[in-house]
Amino acid sequence: MKIFIYVLFTISLIFIISGYIIEDINSEKFIGGGTFLLFFIVIPLFLYYRWQNKKLKDFILDNEKLKKMKDNN
C-alpha cells in the first residue's frame, strides 16, 4: 500500500509539472488531472493508511486529559 501511494503521488506530481512545462492547449488538463489525482485519490489513501489501526479517542482532548495536563504542570 505504501509503495502504491508513492507511485500515485509521483504520477500526480509528474502530471502537474508536465502541465506547466508543456505549452499546449491540453496542458491545463494535465494540471487538473494531477491535482484531482493528488487531492481526491492520493491524500485519502494516505490518510486511511496512516490511521488504519489508530483509535480516534486517543487524539480527542477531553476533561480527563485536561486534568492530566494541569497536574503535570
C-alpha positions as CSV (number, residue, x, y, z in Angstrom):
1,M,0.0,0.0,0.0
2,K,2.8,2.4,0.9
3,I,4.6,1.9,-2.5
4,F,1.2,2.3,-4.3
5,I,0.7,5.6,-2.6
6,Y,4.2,6.8,-3.5
7,V,3.7,5.8,-7.1
8,L,0.4,7.6,-7.3
9,F,1.9,10.7,-5.7
10,T,4.8,10.6,-8.2
11,I,2.4,10.3,-11.1
12,S,0.4,13.2,-9.9
13,L,3.5,15.4,-9.5
14,I,4.6,14.4,-13.0
15,F,1.3,15.4,-14.4
16,I,1.3,18.8,-12.6
17,I,4.9,19.6,-13.6
18,S,4.5,18.4,-17.2
19,G,1.4,20.6,-17.4
20,Y,3.4,23.6,-16.5
21,I,6.3,22.7,-18.8
22,I,4.4,21.8,-21.9
23,E,3.0,24.8,-23.7
24,D,-0.1,23.2,-25.3
25,I,-3.9,23.6,-25.3
26,N,-4.2,20.4,-23.2
27,S,-1.6,21.4,-20.6
28,E,-4.4,22.6,-18.3
29,K,-5.9,19.1,-18.4
30,F,-2.6,17.7,-17.1
31,I,-2.5,20.1,-14.2
32,G,-6.2,19.4,-13.4
33,G,-5.7,15.7,-13.7
34,G,-2.7,15.7,-11.4
35,T,-4.4,17.9,-8.9
36,F,-7.5,15.7,-8.9
37,L,-5.4,12.6,-8.5
38,L,-3.5,14.1,-5.6
39,F,-6.3,15.6,-3.6
40,F,-9.1,13.1,-4.3
41,I,-7.2,9.8,-4.5
42,V,-3.7,10.0,-3.0
43,I,-4.5,12.0,0.1
44,P,-7.5,9.9,1.2
45,L,-5.5,6.7,0.6
46,F,-2.6,8.2,2.6
47,L,-4.9,9.2,5.5
48,Y,-6.5,5.7,5.5
49,Y,-3.1,4.1,5.5
50,R,-1.8,6.2,8.4
51,W,-5.0,6.0,10.6
52,Q,-5.6,2.3,9.9
53,N,-5.0,0.9,13.4
54,K,-5.4,4.0,15.5
55,K,-8.1,4.8,18.0
56,L,-9.7,8.2,17.5
57,K,-10.3,8.5,21.2
58,D,-6.6,8.8,21.8
59,F,-6.5,12.0,19.8
60,I,-9.5,13.8,21.3
61,L,-8.9,16.2,24.1
62,D,-11.4,15.6,26.9
63,N,-11.7,16.5,30.6
64,E,-9.5,13.7,31.8
65,K,-6.6,14.7,29.6
66,L,-7.0,18.3,30.5
67,K,-6.8,17.4,34.2
68,K,-3.6,15.3,33.5
69,M,-2.1,18.2,31.6
70,K,-2.9,20.6,34.5
71,D,-1.5,18.2,37.1
72,N,1.7,17.7,35.2
73,N,2.4,21.4,35.0
